[in-house]
Amino acid sequence: MTFVQALYGGGGWPLSVFISPDLKPLMGGTYFPPDDKYGRPGFKTILRWEFWFLDFFPFLFSAAWLFLDQL
């Protein structure tokens, strides 16, 4: 919850946080509907984004670790 609150200024339920294998938070949010609707990405879309970033931009996560270690 602290991670999501630090990113977005608030939190809530249900809470989803995607973490790395070493348990560092990568991305999170409070509600993702099963499918895209109401202008919000669905849970399946969020999962595709996460895998795309993990496959093509690993250097971004290296920089994020440096930032997250300071939290």
C-alpha positions, 0 to 999 in steps of 0.5 A: 500500500505504501508503494501505491500511495507514494506513486499515486497519492492514495490507495484502496481496495482491491490492491494489486502490486506487481513485484520483482523476483527479489520482492521489489515493487514494480507497478501497482494500482487499486482496481483493474477490471478484468477487461478494458472498460470505462477508460481504464486498462483491464488486468489482462492489459496491465499484464501485457504491459508488464511483460513488454517492459520486462522483455524490452526495457530491463535497463529501466528497472535497473534505474528504478531499483536505485530509486526504490532503494531510497524509499 
